[in-house]
């Protein structure tokens, strides 16, 4: 599978505060971004997969909501995560 526990731990360590920091906004945004990237590649090959397209749209919305939350709470953390992940905005 593309997202195993080792990959999750790596994402949480890189973007969160530690390996057990699974709930912070930064670690969740990083996890959503990884999943969005993989689903986007899947959608390029499978145009008619509507259930995956719906899941992808939902993930983008969740990530956007977390980014908006982080922007309201702490603009410096928002800027850091956007720069680290290379997101547009």
SVG drawing of the C-alpha trace seen along z (x, -y; Angstrom):
<svg xmlns="http://www.w3.org/2000/svg" viewBox="-18 -35 30 37">
<polyline fill="none" stroke="black" stroke-width="0.4" points="0.0,0.0 1.2,-3.5 0.6,-4.8 1.9,-2.5 2.7,-3.2 6.3,-3.9 5.4,-6.6 2.9,-8.1 5.6,-8.2 8.0,-9.9 5.4,-12.5 4.6,-13.2 8.2,-13.4 9.1,-15.8 6.1,-18.2 4.8,-17.6 6.4,-18.0 7.4,-14.3 6.5,-10.8 3.4,-10.7 2.1,-14.1 -0.7,-12.9 -3.3,-15.6 -1.5,-18.9 -2.7,-20.9 0.7,-20.7 0.9,-16.9 -2.7,-16.5 -2.1,-18.9 1.1,-17.0 -0.8,-13.7 -3.7,-15.1 -1.2,-16.6 0.5,-13.2 -2.8,-11.5 -4.0,-14.2 -0.8,-13.9 -1.3,-10.1 -5.0,-10.4 -4.2,-13.1 -1.7,-10.7 -4.4,-8.0 -7.0,-10.3 -4.6,-11.2 -4.7,-7.5 -8.3,-6.7 -10.4,-9.6 -13.8,-7.9 -13.2,-6.9 -15.9,-9.1 -15.7,-7.7 -12.0,-8.5 -12.7,-12.0 -15.2,-12.6 -12.8,-11.4 -10.1,-13.7 -12.5,-16.7 -13.3,-15.9 -9.6,-15.7 -8.9,-19.0 -11.7,-20.6 -10.4,-19.2 -6.9,-20.5 -8.2,-23.9 -10.3,-24.1 -7.2,-23.2 -5.1,-25.7 -7.7,-28.4 -7.8,-27.5 -4.0,-27.6 -4.0,-31.0 -6.4,-32.5 -4.6,-31.0 -0.9,-31.4 0.2,-33.0 3.8,-32.0 3.0,-28.3 0.7,-28.7 3.5,-30.3 6.0,-27.6 3.8,-24.7 2.8,-26.2 6.4,-26.8 7.6,-23.3 4.9,-21.5 5.2,-23.8 1.5,-24.6 0.1,-27.5 -1.6,-30.3"/>
</svg>
